[in-house]
Amino acid sequence: MNTNGIRESGVGIRDLGFVSRESGVGIRRVIAVFGLLAVASSAAAQLTPKPPAPAPAQETAVSPIECWWKTDRSAIRVGELFQLTLTCAVVDTEKIKVVVDESSLAPSALHLVPFEIVDGHRYRDILNSPRRFFQYQYTMRVLGEAFFVKEVSLPRLQLSYRVQNALNGGSSLSGREAQYSLRPVPIRVLSLVPAGTNDIRDTPPDTFGDVDSRLFRSNLLLISGGVAAAMALLLAILAIVTAFAKRRATSAVRKRQVSPVLVLRAASRELSAVKSASQENGWTSDLAGRAAAALRLAGAVAVGKRISQREAERGSTPSEGQIALRRGVRGRKLILSAATTPGVNGSPVTPGQNGAADIWNGISQTLTTFSAARYSRPSASSGTAAAAGERNGSIDSTALDSALADAQDLVRRLFRRQILRAATFQRTRPAESSEAAKQSWAR
């Protein structure tokens, strides 16, 4: 290795001040220079100061127990009853609990000479993590002539407590007993402000008991309001259900009413069935009764009388004087009947129209014929036949055939009139309502 190779590698021996013709001596000098540089860099690194380590976070110390007195007035009179309240706050968490010996705080065990404790009680604890508050209230007085125009201090109160630490497994470790000294409070007699008072305003006498009473009152009012709202809601629901039921019942009654057109159609169908049966087997009193029942329905429609109707099962058979009517394919069977007689007083349902009275007179005459054939007594010449229940011997078949033909014609005429009346009513109803509206707004 020569000096030209050293220059190619970036190391200039001539720049370092070491120039030699012998290559071996030059290499040793270069190595010595690099060694000195490495030693100097390590010494400089050791002399450089390191940044200080971060200090651990300081934990805030919490007093295990704190207590204070409070009176309901700043000054008292000799023999006057006043309220003295003791409030304490202790640490109460899942891991640490402070247990105070409260046996000495009972009204019967506490002595605050020269004050006399007349009565007292303890309020419910309030937990506000990490503190638990408990409170005593005492009714006190001071007696004696030596306390006029003086400050009487409460004696120093010592409270014993222990700190319990929770361990794994649910057990706890109780520490040694410690004492907490409650600072005495001066009380001025005869309404003079004590010397150590910084505020002349009286402290509000609110206690935990007042908080409990207000909470109870608010809960009672809230429950009463909820009950009243629930009753109002139930009454509203009941009113809605009742109105809906009445409306549904009214609509159901309206739906069950059979129109006169259907009544006349059922009467016409019954007369056709009576005609077919009479042509096959001859006239009987039962056929005459069926024809009379159909004419009673037609007569009720003609004079505007009420038609009796009731629902029946599909397999039921109508009695005498009744006609069955099926409403629709799946509808239930209706039994129709009317109490119309030939001598009933009434006016035709279409007064003022030509032929209305004639229809009613014709129905009345044919109804008389069929009623006489059905309910007349048999003659003596038909004794054996009458005993057998047959009345053909006393029935005039020719007269009944003629009456049946007239009855069918009268029912068809009345049916057409009912159709025309319904169509006329539908056409004139909008016009009448509009005219009534116009007249109501006219001046």
VEXGU-681506 format. One line per field, with one value per residue (C-alpha): residue number from 1; residue in three letters; x negated, y negated, z. Coordinates in steps of 0.02 Angstrom, whole numbers, plus 50000, padded with zeros to 5 digits. Each point is the difference from the previous one (the first is absolute). Layout:
<pts>
nr = [NUM, ...]
rest = [ALA, ...]
c1 = [X, ...]
c2 = [Y, ...]
c3 = [Z, ...]
</pts>
This chain:
<pts>
nr = [1, 2, 3, 4, 5, 6, 7, 8, 9, 10, 11, 12, 13, 14, 15, 16, 17, 18, 19, 20, 21, 22, 23, 24, 25, 26, 27, 28, 29, 30, 31, 32, 33, 34, 35, 36, 37, 38, 39, 40, 41, 42, 43, 44, 45, 46, 47, 48, 49, 50, 51, 52, 53, 54, 55, 56, 57, 58, 59, 60, 61, 62, 63, 64, 65, 66, 67, 68, 69, 70, 71, 72, 73, 74, 75, 76, 77, 78, 79, 80, 81, 82, 83, 84, 85, 86, 87, 88, 89, 90, 91, 92, 93, 94, 95, 96, 97, 98, 99, 100, 101, 102, 103, 104, 105, 106, 107, 108, 109, 110, 111, 112, 113, 114, 115, 116, 117, 118, 119, 120, 121, 122, 123, 124, 125, 126, 127, 128, 129, 130, 131, 132, 133, 134, 135, 136, 137, 138, 139, 140, 141, 142, 143, 144, 145, 146, 147, 148, 149, 150, 151, 152, 153, 154, 155, 156, 157, 158, 159, 160, 161, 162, 163, 164, 165, 166, 167, 168, 169, 170, 171, 172, 173, 174, 175, 176, 177, 178, 179, 180, 181, 182, 183, 184, 185, 186, 187, 188, 189, 190, 191, 192, 193, 194, 195, 196, 197, 198, 199, 200, 201, 202, 203, 204, 205, 206, 207, 208, 209, 210, 211, 212, 213, 214, 215, 216, 217, 218, 219, 220, 221, 222, 223, 224, 225, 226, 227, 228, 229, 230, 231, 232, 233, 234, 235, 236, 237, 238, 239, 240, 241, 242, 243, 244, 245, 246, 247, 248, 249, 250, 251, 252, 253, 254, 255, 256, 257, 258, 259, 260, 261, 262, 263, 264, 265, 266, 267, 268, 269, 270, 271, 272, 273, 274, 275, 276, 277, 278, 279, 280, 281, 282, 283, 284, 285, 286, 287, 288, 289, 290, 291, 292, 293, 294, 295, 296, 297, 298, 299, 300, 301, 302, 303, 304, 305, 306, 307, 308, 309, 310, 311, 312, 313, 314, 315, 316, 317, 318, 319, 320, 321, 322, 323, 324, 325, 326, 327, 328, 329, 330, 331, 332, 333, 334, 335, 336, 337, 338, 339, 340, 341, 342, 343, 344, 345, 346, 347, 348, 349, 350, 351, 352, 353, 354, 355, 356, 357, 358, 359, 360, 361, 362, 363, 364, 365, 366, 367, 368, 369, 370, 371, 372, 373, 374, 375, 376, 377, 378, 379, 380, 381, 382, 383, 384, 385, 386, 387, 388, 389, 390, 391, 392, 393, 394, 395, 396, 397, 398, 399, 400, 401, 402, 403, 404, 405, 406, 407, 408, 409, 410, 411, 412, 413, 414, 415, 416, 417, 418, 419, 420, 421, 422, 423, 424, 425, 426, 427, 428, 429, 430, 431, 432, 433, 434, 435, 436, 437, 438, 439, 440, 441, 442, 443]
rest = [MET, ASN, THR, ASN, GLY, ILE, ARG, GLU, SER, GLY, VAL, GLY, ILE, ARG, ASP, LEU, GLY, PHE, VAL, SER, ARG, GLU, SER, GLY, VAL, GLY, ILE, ARG, ARG, VAL, ILE, ALA, VAL, PHE, GLY, LEU, LEU, ALA, VAL, ALA, SER, SER, ALA, ALA, ALA, GLN, LEU, THR, PRO, LYS, PRO, PRO, ALA, PRO, ALA, PRO, ALA, GLN, GLU, THR, ALA, VAL, SER, PRO, ILE, GLU, CYS, TRP, TRP, LYS, THR, ASP, ARG, SER, ALA, ILE, ARG, VAL, GLY, GLU, LEU, PHE, GLN, LEU, THR, LEU, THR, CYS, ALA, VAL, VAL, ASP, THR, GLU, LYS, ILE, LYS, VAL, VAL, VAL, ASP, GLU, SER, SER, LEU, ALA, PRO, SER, ALA, LEU, HIS, LEU, VAL, PRO, PHE, GLU, ILE, VAL, ASP, GLY, HIS, ARG, TYR, ARG, ASP, ILE, LEU, ASN, SER, PRO, ARG, ARG, PHE, PHE, GLN, TYR, GLN, TYR, THR, MET, ARG, VAL, LEU, GLY, GLU, ALA, PHE, PHE, VAL, LYS, GLU, VAL, SER, LEU, PRO, ARG, LEU, GLN, LEU, SER, TYR, ARG, VAL, GLN, ASN, ALA, LEU, ASN, GLY, GLY, SER, SER, LEU, SER, GLY, ARG, GLU, ALA, GLN, TYR, SER, LEU, ARG, PRO, VAL, PRO, ILE, ARG, VAL, LEU, SER, LEU, VAL, PRO, ALA, GLY, THR, ASN, ASP, ILE, ARG, ASP, THR, PRO, PRO, ASP, THR, PHE, GLY, ASP, VAL, ASP, SER, ARG, LEU, PHE, ARG, SER, ASN, LEU, LEU, LEU, ILE, SER, GLY, GLY, VAL, ALA, ALA, ALA, MET, ALA, LEU, LEU, LEU, ALA, ILE, LEU, ALA, ILE, VAL, THR, ALA, PHE, ALA, LYS, ARG, ARG, ALA, THR, SER, ALA, VAL, ARG, LYS, ARG, GLN, VAL, SER, PRO, VAL, LEU, VAL, LEU, ARG, ALA, ALA, SER, ARG, GLU, LEU, SER, ALA, VAL, LYS, SER, ALA, SER, GLN, GLU, ASN, GLY, TRP, THR, SER, ASP, LEU, ALA, GLY, ARG, ALA, ALA, ALA, ALA, LEU, ARG, LEU, ALA, GLY, ALA, VAL, ALA, VAL, GLY, LYS, ARG, ILE, SER, GLN, ARG, GLU, ALA, GLU, ARG, GLY, SER, THR, PRO, SER, GLU, GLY, GLN, ILE, ALA, LEU, ARG, ARG, GLY, VAL, ARG, GLY, ARG, LYS, LEU, ILE, LEU, SER, ALA, ALA, THR, THR, PRO, GLY, VAL, ASN, GLY, SER, PRO, VAL, THR, PRO, GLY, GLN, ASN, GLY, ALA, ALA, ASP, ILE, TRP, ASN, GLY, ILE, SER, GLN, THR, LEU, THR, THR, PHE, SER, ALA, ALA, ARG, TYR, SER, ARG, PRO, SER, ALA, SER, SER, GLY, THR, ALA, ALA, ALA, ALA, GLY, GLU, ARG, ASN, GLY, SER, ILE, ASP, SER, THR, ALA, LEU, ASP, SER, ALA, LEU, ALA, ASP, ALA, GLN, ASP, LEU, VAL, ARG, ARG, LEU, PHE, ARG, ARG, GLN, ILE, LEU, ARG, ALA, ALA, THR, PHE, GLN, ARG, THR, ARG, PRO, ALA, GLU, SER, SER, GLU, ALA, ALA, LYS, GLN, SER, TRP, ALA, ARG]
c1 = [50000, 49924, 50044, 50099, 50120, 50020, 50047, 50130, 50082, 50027, 49860, 49871, 49842, 49924, 50148, 49966, 49823, 49924, 49902, 49884, 49927, 50019, 50177, 49993, 49959, 50142, 50132, 49951, 50014, 50174, 50061, 49933, 50094, 50167, 49974, 49974, 50160, 50103, 49935, 50040, 50180, 50036, 49933, 50111, 50153, 49965, 49982, 50169, 50134, 50154, 50176, 50077, 50127, 50183, 50054, 50139, 50176, 50042, 50155, 50119, 50020, 50181, 50044, 50087, 50126, 50060, 50134, 50077, 50132, 50146, 50132, 50167, 49962, 49849, 50051, 50110, 50085, 49984, 50126, 50044, 50006, 49892, 49943, 49821, 49952, 49846, 49952, 49856, 49926, 49899, 49913, 50106, 49942, 49986, 49820, 49994, 50134, 49994, 50101, 50044, 50048, 50169, 50048, 49942, 50104, 50170, 50107, 50009, 49810, 49930, 49954, 49967, 49981, 50061, 50132, 50144, 50059, 50189, 50030, 49915, 50005, 49892, 50041, 49978, 49825, 49962, 49869, 49908, 49846, 49867, 50085, 50140, 50090, 50092, 50085, 50067, 50114, 50017, 50127, 49902, 50010, 49887, 50052, 49911, 49984, 49814, 50021, 50085, 49911, 49864, 49936, 50023, 49898, 50045, 49874, 49873, 50071, 49889, 50057, 49921, 49987, 49911, 49949, 50046, 49909, 50085, 49898, 50016, 50133, 50124, 49915, 49943, 49854, 50039, 49866, 49959, 50121, 49977, 50074, 50080, 50018, 50147, 49961, 50108, 50127, 50039, 50183, 50048, 50135, 50128, 49991, 49824, 49893, 49854, 49826, 49943, 50144, 49957, 50178, 50145, 50131, 50081, 49963, 50155, 50063, 50027, 49951, 50003, 50172, 50065, 49927, 50085, 50168, 49990, 49949, 50146, 50120, 49936, 50013, 50177, 50051, 49917, 50091, 50166, 49973, 49959, 50156, 50108, 49925, 50028, 50182, 50027, 49925, 50110, 50155, 49952, 49974, 50166, 50089, 49921, 50042, 50180, 50023, 49925, 50110, 50157, 49954, 49963, 50164, 50096, 49915, 50034, 50184, 50008, 49917, 50126, 50149, 50073, 50052, 50179, 49935, 49927, 50160, 50105, 49880, 50016, 50191, 50001, 49887, 50116, 50154, 49912, 49960, 50182, 50060, 49884, 50056, 50187, 49983, 49917, 50101, 50148, 50045, 49988, 50022, 49812, 49970, 50134, 49911, 49833, 50081, 50079, 49832, 49922, 50144, 49980, 49821, 50054, 50140, 49879, 49889, 50152, 50062, 49828, 50017, 49855, 49939, 49935, 49837, 49879, 49845, 50009, 49886, 49991, 50086, 50145, 50177, 50115, 50161, 50174, 50017, 49812, 49893, 49815, 49879, 49816, 49887, 49862, 49906, 49920, 50125, 50106, 50184, 50127, 50178, 50126, 50177, 50132, 50161, 50097, 50187, 50125, 50082, 49840, 50006, 49861, 49958, 49901, 49814, 50009, 50137, 50051, 49959, 50132, 50034, 49923, 50168, 50053, 49849, 50038, 50186, 49955, 49876, 50132, 50131, 49882, 49937, 50182, 50025, 49846, 50031, 50178, 49937, 49868, 50094, 50184, 50084, 50028, 50178, 50093, 49995, 49813, 49999, 49879, 49886, 50001, 49954, 49855, 49939, 50050, 50112, 50011, 50186, 50031, 49874, 50047, 49849, 50059, 50021, 49830, 49916, 50077, 49950, 49823, 49983, 50065, 49880, 49849, 50050, 50023, 49831, 49914, 50082, 49951, 49823, 49985, 50067, 49870, 49861, 50061, 50019, 49821, 49931, 50100, 49940, 49819, 50021, 50093, 49899, 49844, 50110, 50103, 49843, 49926, 50162, 50005, 49821, 50041, 50152, 49904, 49874, 50125, 50041]
c2 = [50000, 49831, 49817, 49990, 50133, 49903, 49843, 50101, 50061, 49823, 49993, 49864, 50032, 49840, 49903, 50076, 49940, 50172, 50021, 50145, 50097, 50163, 50066, 50109, 49855, 49894, 50135, 50016, 49813, 49997, 50140, 49908, 49841, 50093, 50083, 49832, 49933, 50150, 49977, 49813, 50032, 50129, 49881, 49860, 50114, 50043, 49816, 49949, 49981, 50115, 49927, 50025, 50141, 49945, 49983, 50116, 49925, 49931, 50070, 49882, 50043, 50020, 49985, 50158, 49902, 49821, 49936, 49831, 49921, 49894, 49906, 49934, 49828, 49893, 49954, 50075, 49954, 50089, 50142, 49982, 50159, 50000, 50127, 50062, 50106, 50110, 50050, 50117, 50054, 50162, 50092, 50144, 50089, 50180, 50011, 49883, 49971, 49895, 50071, 49874, 50051, 49913, 50069, 49839, 49892, 50064, 49864, 50101, 50028, 49834, 49870, 49820, 49912, 49867, 50032, 50118, 50117, 50009, 50108, 50059, 50121, 50065, 49974, 50119, 50008, 49923, 50084, 49890, 50095, 49997, 49926, 50059, 49869, 50031, 49873, 49980, 49862, 49955, 49889, 49906, 49862, 49916, 49961, 49891, 49820, 49997, 50005, 49832, 49892, 50130, 50120, 50181, 50123, 50179, 50119, 50084, 50162, 50152, 50129, 50172, 50080, 50138, 50016, 50165, 50056, 50127, 50157, 50127, 50130, 49881, 49981, 49836, 49944, 49876, 49874, 49933, 49888, 49814, 49845, 49851, 49839, 49888, 49817, 49914, 49872, 49844, 49956, 49825, 49978, 49857, 49981, 49924, 50060, 50110, 49929, 50136, 49975, 49930, 49992, 49927, 50090, 50151, 50167, 50080, 50137, 50126, 50177, 50172, 50022, 49851, 50075, 50166, 49916, 49901, 50155, 50096, 49860, 49990, 50188, 49997, 49861, 50090, 50162, 49907, 49914, 50166, 50082, 49854, 50006, 50188, 49980, 49863, 50110, 50146, 49889, 49936, 50177, 50053, 49855, 50039, 50186, 49960, 49880, 50125, 50139, 49893, 49951, 50179, 50059, 49865, 50047, 50184, 49965, 49900, 50140, 50128, 49900, 50081, 49883, 50003, 50060, 50157, 50028, 49991, 50115, 50128, 49984, 50024, 50153, 50074, 49972, 50086, 50148, 50008, 49998, 50144, 50103, 49969, 50051, 50163, 50055, 49883, 49868, 50031, 49889, 49998, 49931, 49869, 49953, 49982, 49887, 49896, 49980, 49936, 49877, 49938, 49951, 49913, 49910, 49940, 49925, 49920, 49912, 49967, 50115, 50076, 50172, 50118, 50088, 50109, 50100, 50189, 50146, 50067, 50164, 49922, 50009, 49847, 50015, 49961, 49821, 49981, 49997, 50040, 49883, 50038, 49847, 50033, 50161, 50015, 49891, 50064, 50041, 49868, 50042, 49867, 49976, 49862, 49974, 49918, 50035, 49955, 49871, 49909, 49811, 49927, 49904, 50062, 49973, 49900, 49873, 49884, 50123, 50081, 50182, 50002, 50018, 50132, 50107, 49995, 50038, 50148, 50069, 49980, 50098, 50143, 50008, 50018, 50145, 50096, 49966, 50067, 50157, 50028, 49965, 50040, 50153, 50152, 50046, 50151, 50093, 50015, 50086, 50143, 49887, 49868, 50129, 50050, 49819, 49967, 49854, 50019, 50033, 49822, 49907, 49918, 50035, 49889, 49850, 50031, 50014, 49835, 49917, 50066, 49929, 49831, 50005, 50033, 49857, 49881, 50047, 49970, 49830, 49954, 50060, 49887, 49852, 50030, 50004, 49837, 49920, 50046, 49931, 49839, 49979, 50018, 49869, 49871, 50018, 49901, 49865, 49984, 49990, 49865, 49901, 50014, 49939, 49852, 49953, 50011, 49872, 49887, 49830]
c3 = [50000, 49945, 50031, 49837, 50067, 50161, 49905, 49900, 50160, 50062, 50128, 49964, 50094, 49935, 50074, 50170, 49998, 49991, 49839, 49981, 49859, 50089, 49984, 50156, 50115, 49924, 50031, 50183, 50025, 49920, 50114, 50151, 49951, 49981, 50170, 50083, 49919, 50064, 50178, 49996, 49938, 50139, 50133, 49934, 50006, 50182, 50048, 49918, 50139, 49985, 50014, 50173, 50022, 50016, 50181, 50057, 50007, 50168, 50081, 50088, 50182, 50057, 50182, 50061, 50104, 50013, 50120, 50037, 50111, 49944, 50103, 49943, 50071, 50035, 50179, 50133, 50163, 50164, 50006, 49815, 49895, 49845, 49872, 49990, 49849, 49984, 49822, 49958, 49834, 49995, 49859, 49937, 49842, 49944, 50060, 50150, 50131, 50155, 50146, 50136, 50175, 50011, 50170, 50084, 49881, 50056, 50082, 50160, 50006, 49941, 50130, 49949, 50167, 50041, 49868, 50032, 49861, 50005, 49846, 49842, 49855, 49857, 49817, 49855, 49926, 49831, 49889, 49877, 49946, 50066, 50155, 50113, 50103, 50163, 50109, 50177, 50060, 50184, 50087, 50134, 50128, 50127, 50177, 50126, 50056, 49964, 49810, 49972, 49871, 49977, 49869, 50048, 49897, 49964, 50077, 49887, 49931, 49968, 49872, 49984, 49827, 49907, 49818, 49916, 49842, 49887, 49959, 49861, 50039, 50081, 50170, 50073, 50107, 50138, 50049, 50171, 50091, 49969, 50079, 49916, 50100, 49958, 50023, 50132, 49942, 50104, 50027, 50054, 50130, 49988, 49811, 49992, 49855, 50056, 49982, 49879, 49877, 49829, 49933, 50097, 49894, 50080, 49918, 49921, 50115, 49859, 50046, 49921, 50077, 49902, 49843, 50038, 50033, 49838, 49904, 50075, 49957, 49822, 49978, 50070, 49881, 49855, 50039, 50021, 49833, 49917, 50073, 49945, 49825, 49991, 50056, 49872, 49866, 50052, 49996, 49829, 49936, 50077, 49917, 49831, 50015, 50052, 49856, 49879, 50067, 49984, 49825, 49954, 50077, 49906, 49837, 50035, 50031, 49840, 49904, 50067, 49936, 49845, 49861, 49934, 49831, 50079, 50099, 49841, 49910, 50140, 49995, 49811, 50015, 50133, 49890, 49855, 50112, 50058, 49818, 49952, 50150, 49967, 49819, 50048, 50154, 50006, 50126, 50187, 50150, 50027, 49825, 50031, 50162, 49909, 49870, 50138, 50087, 49838, 49974, 50180, 49959, 49839, 50092, 50135, 49864, 49917, 50157, 50077, 50150, 50093, 49945, 50132, 49962, 50096, 49959, 49998, 49963, 49824, 50041, 50096, 49929, 50007, 50096, 49936, 49943, 49972, 49844, 49991, 49911, 49970, 49992, 49875, 49967, 50171, 50094, 50141, 49978, 50049, 50054, 49944, 50062, 50006, 50096, 49858, 49992, 49866, 50111, 50055, 49998, 49897, 49845, 49852, 50003, 49837, 50034, 49861, 49862, 49890, 50042, 50174, 50086, 49874, 50043, 50185, 49971, 49889, 50128, 50136, 49898, 49954, 50180, 50057, 49880, 50054, 50186, 49984, 49912, 50132, 50161, 49955, 50077, 49889, 49948, 50072, 49833, 50012, 50170, 49961, 49898, 50135, 50131, 49890, 49995, 49819, 49956, 49812, 50015, 50067, 49890, 49837, 49892, 49857, 50115, 50078, 49829, 49947, 50165, 49983, 49824, 50060, 50148, 49889, 49885, 50148, 50076, 49832, 49983, 50177, 49966, 49847, 50098, 50136, 49870, 49923, 50172, 50048, 49837, 50019, 50179, 49947, 49862, 50105, 50160, 49942, 49927, 50160, 50107, 49889, 50005, 50189, 50008, 49890, 50102, 50163, 49939, 49913, 50074]
</pts>
